[in-house]
Amino acid sequence: MVPVDHVARLAVAAAFNPPRFSPGVCHVTSHPRLRVNDLLAALETYGYDVPIVRYDKWRKAVENYMTSSDGNEKEEFAL
């Protein structure tokens, strides 16, 4: 995640000075980079219940959700 004014400055700079080596592509990164755990911790600060769990447990929970047969269409929610 980066501030919108930073993205705007990069878009204008890329428009006036297009990248030579990859035409039409400009990568936007933040420094320091925000880690997912930092983002989740920030959400909890604002009252959202977002527990931090290990990736393998999270992946298994998503797989179980997608393969459960309760009659709902879940394909559109696949991550």
N, C-alpha and C positions, 0 to 999 in steps of 0.2 A: 504494500500500500504506500502510496506517495500523495503528498498534497496536490490538489487540483491545479494550483498556480504553478507548481513545478512542471506538471504535465503540459500545461499551456505554453510555458516558456520553451520546453523541448519541441513541441509541435511547431511553434513559430520558427525556432532555430533550424529544425529539419526542413521546413518549407523553403527557407532562404538559402540553406546550405545542405542539399540532399547528400546522404551518405554515398560515397563513391563505390564502396565494395559490396554493398547489398542494397540495390536500388529499391526505394519504397519501404524499407524496414528500418525502424528506429526502436531500440530496446530501452525501456524505461525501468530503472531499478532505484531502490532506495538505499541510503547509507545512513546509519546501519540498517541492515535488513531486519524486517519484523519477522519473528518466528511465530509459528502457529500457536504454540503454547502461550506466548506473550499476548497474542490476540484473544485467545480464550480467557486468559486471566483478566484482560481488560473488560470483556463482556460480563464476567462475574462481578466486577467492580460496580457495574451499572445495573445490577439486579437480575441478570439472566442466569439461569441455572444451567451452566455448561461445564460438567465435570471433565477433567482431563484424565483420559484413560490411555493405556498402552495401545499402540497401533494394531497389534495382532488381535486384541480383544475388540477394538472398534471394527476392524475388517470382518471379523467373525459375526458380530452383531448385524452388520449391513448385509452379509451373505444370508444369515438366518431370516432377516426381514424380507429380503427379495425372494427367498424360496418358500416362505410360508404360504399356505393355500387358504386364505380367508375370503377368496372371491374378488378381491380388489385388483385392479390393474396397477401393477407396480413397476412395470418396465420403464415408464417415463421418469422414475425417480432413481434409476440406477446411477451409482457414482462410479 
